[in-house]
Amino acid sequence: MSAAEEEKSLPLPERWPRASKFTLSACAAAVAELVTFPLDLTKTRLQVQGEAAMQHRDGAAAIQAVPYRGMLRTAAGIVQEEGLLKLWQGATPAVYRHIVYSGVRMVAYEHLRDSVLGRSEDESFPFWKAVIGGMSAGAIGQFFASPTDLVKVQMQMEGKRKLEGKPLRFRGVHHAFVKILSEGGIRGLWAGWVPNVQRAALVNMGDLTTYDSVKHFLLLNTPLVDNSFTHSVASCCSGLVAAVLGTPADVVKTRIMNQPRDKQGRGLLYKSSMDCLIQTVQGEGFMSLYKGFIPTWMRMAPWSLVFWLTYEQIRRICGVSSF
């Protein structure tokens, strides 16, 4: 048998390992995103409440306080005022985003871990290398996925605009992409990419780094084996750490991406992510950076659990080695 014929006889994961891992991680991410998306919508609505800077710069006579209703009351309000299916408003671009984001970040992290940074002699991956790998992989994945994240955030706010009597901006995902592109150009599609990438780096330092480190620590130092229980413990830890590290950057990212823009795609409320951070802290206090933390954590915990369990099982079924 020739080398070409022998290569064709190999299973797909061995012939195209990176493409296979990209596809598997994208599938797992899509499942996790659909299951937990209502919590993401609730989190986004909470984070844009109390944006005093908008009323201030618009010249309003008085800054009206917006009631912070909390996660459950916000979710219940969305169902009562807009309908149950509105809890999944913006789910399509969110799934698109995770196909790109999770596919790229998982492939990038494994490449950095196994080929660039390298494991230790005992096959462990030093924590400092895991931090670098996780942050780098998250930043790379988010940069490529930033346009879909922008569309997701803006579409999630359409229901609120309707209730406020404002005209809807988009008719659907395709229309949102076209409108943003026509109004702001290519630059407009990457509006808010800096805080987006910053957030992704922090979240993945919590998610990828924590999951990989906790999982392999348990395997090397405890009687636990590489099974669903170990994956569950590691994913619960990763979800909590990711929420703690990522929520402040997520608040800044959401506000920057949701602000109105001029014809050049420049924001009208905030000059940069640092400007948004300063205005938010000065106007609403430091703890406003953790606005939406509970739904963020309650989303990240089940998201991580569903994603990692699904991803590990899909890899096992398809004959790919455990993460």
N, C-alpha and C positions, 0 to 999 in steps of 0.2 A: 504493500500500500504506500503510495506516494505521500509526501508531506502535506500537500494540498488536500488530498482525500482524507488523510488522518485528521486534519484540522476540521474538515467539514463534518466528520463523524462525532466530534466532541459536542457535549451539551452546550446550549446557548450561553449559560452563565460563564462557561470556561472560554468560549470563543470571543465573547464580548463582555468581559467582566464589569467594566465601568458602565456601559449602557444598561446592562442587566440590573446593576445596583441602583442606577438612576430610576429605572422603571419601577422597581420594587418599592423604593422609598417614596416615590410619587404616589403609588397606589395606597400605601399605608397612610400617607399624609392626607389623602383625599377622604379616606374613611374617617380618620380622627377629626378632620375639619368639619365634616357634615354633622357628626355626632355632637360636637361641642360648640357649633357656630352661634346658637342663641346667647350663650354666655359672652361671646366676643362682641356681639351687637350691644348687649346691655352695658358692657364695659366701655364701649365707644361712646354711647349716649351719656354715661356718667362723666366721662372725662372732658366733654365739651361744655358741660354745665358750668355756669359761673364765669364765663369768659368775659371778665370785666373790661379787658383791653378793647374788645370789639365795640362795645357801647361807648367807651371813652373816646376812641378815635373817630367814631362816627358822629361825634358831637351831640350825643343824647343829653338831655337836660339832667337826667338822673340815672344812675346805674342801678338797675333793678336786680335784686337778689333772686337767684333761681333756686328753688327748693331742691336739696339733695335727697332724693327719695330713697336711696339705697337700692341694692341689687334686686331684691325680690319685688319691691313696689315698682321699680322701673320696668322690670320684665312684665309684671302684671298690667301696668299702664299701657305698655306697647300692645299687649294682646287686646285689652279693652278698647283702646282708642284707634288702633290701626288694623287689628286682626291677627290671628295666630300665625299665619304664614309670613307675616312681616318680621317675625323673629329670624327668618332665613333671608331677609333682604340683603343683597350683596354677597350671597353665598357663592354664586357662580364665579365672580372674580377672585373670591377667597380661595376656591379650589384651584383656579388657574395659578394663583400666586404660589400655593403650596406645591403644585406640580413642579414649578421652576425652582422655588426656594429650597424645598426639602431635597429635591433631586440633586441640586448642585451642592448644597452644604454637606450632605452625607457622603457623596463621592469625593468631595474636596477633603473632608476630614480624614477619611480612610486613606486617601493618597498621602496626605501630610503625615499621618501616623505611621504608615507602613513603609513609605518610600523616601520621604524628605527628612522628617525629624528622627524617625527610627526608634524602635523599642530598645529596652535594656537587654542585657544578656539573659536575664531570667524571664524574658518575654513580657515583662511589665512595661507600662508606658508612664514615665515620670510625670508627676502632676504639673510641673511647670511647662512641659511640652504639651500636655493635654490642654492647658489654658491657652497657649499660643495657637494650637491647632483648632480649638473650638471657636475662639474669637475670629480667627482668619477665615475659617470655613463659613461662619455665620455672616461675616461682612461680605464675602464674595457672593454667597447665595442671595443675600438681600439686595445687593446692587443690581443683579440681573432681574430680580422679581419686583423691584420698586414700582414700575408703572402699574402692575396689577394690584399692588397694595394701595396705591393712590386711588384707583377706581373703586376698590372695595370700601375704603373709608368714606369716600364721598357718597357712594350709593347707600351706605348704611344710614346716612343723615337725611335721605330724601323723605322718609316718613315724618320726621320732625319738621321739615320745611313745609310739608303739606298741611300739618296741623297749625302751623304759625301763619298760614295764609300766603306763603311765599310760593312762587312758581317752581315747579319741578325742573331740575337742571337736565336730567337724563331720562331717556325712554328705555334704555337697556344697556347692557355691557358694551356692545359694539358702538352704540351711540355715544357712550361716555368716553371711550377711547378716541373716537373721531373728534368729538367736541373739544376735549382737552388738547389734542394734537393741533386742531385748527386755531385754537385761541392762544396757546402757549408754545407751539412748536414742539420739537423733540425735547427741548429743555423742560417744557411743561410736564411731560410724562415722568420726568425724574424730579419733580418738585418735592422737596422734603427728603431727598435721598440721604442727605448727611445725617440727620437724626435717625432716619430709618436704619442706616448701616450701623450707627452707634448702638442703637437699641439691639439690633440683631447680634452684634458682637457680644454685648453683655448677656443677652438671653442665652446664647449658645455657650458662653462660658459657664452658665448655669446648667443648661440642658445637656449638650454633648459632653462637656468636660465632666460634669457631675455623674452622668449616667455611665460613661466609660470608666471613670475612676472608681465609683462605688461598685459597679458590677465586677470588675477585675479584682478589686480589693476583697470582696466577698468570696470570689472563686479561689483566690490565692491564700486567704487567711482564715477561712471558716469551712465547715464541712459541707456548705451549700454547693450544689452543682449547677450547671448551666441550664436552667429550666425556667418555666414561666414565673415561679415564685421569686427567684432571684431577679428576673427582669422587672417584676412588679415593684420590688423594694427599691431597686435602682431608679426606676422611672418616677416613683413618688418623691424621692429625694431630689431628682433633677427638676421636677415641676415646681417645688417649693423654692429652691435656690434661684431658678430662672425668673420666677415672679418677683422675688425680692430685688434682684439686680436689674430687671428689665422694666419695672413699672414706671419709674421716673422718666426714663427715655421714651417710654410708650406714650405717656401723657404729652410730652413735648412733640413727639412725632405726629400724634393724632391732631393736635391743635394746628401745627404748621400745615399739614396736608389738607385740613378742612377749611383753612382761611381763604377768603376771596383773593383773586389775583388780577393783575393788569394784563394788557395785551402782550406784554413781553414775558409773562409767566412769573413775574415777581410778586411776592406776597404783599398784601396791603396792611397786615396787622403786625407781622414780625419780620425783622430784617434777617434773622438767623436763628439757629437752634439755641444759641446762648442768649439772644435777646428774648426769645420766648420763655426760656428758663427763668431769667431774671424777672420778667414781667409777671410770670405766674407766682413766683415766690413772694415778690413785693406786694402784689395785689390780693393774694389769697392765702399766703402763708406756706411754710415749708411742707406741711402735711398734704397740701394740694397736689404735690408731686406723687402722692400715693393714692390719689383719688381713683377709685375703681380697682384698688388692690385686691379686695375680696373676690370680685368676679374674675379678675385676672388670674389669681391663684386657683380659684375653683374651676377655671377653664384650663389652665396649664396643667394642673394635676391630672384630670381625666384625659386631656389631650395627650400628655406624655405617656400615660398608661396605655391608652388605646393605640397610639402610634408605635411605641416600642414593642408591645406584645404582638401587634399585627406584623410589624416589620421583621421581628425575629422569627415568627412562625412562617411568614412567606419565604424568607431566606432558607429556612430549613426544608420547606416543601420543595423549593426549586433547586435544592442541592448546593446552595451557597453557604459558606462557613458562617458561624455566628458572628455578630458584630463585636 
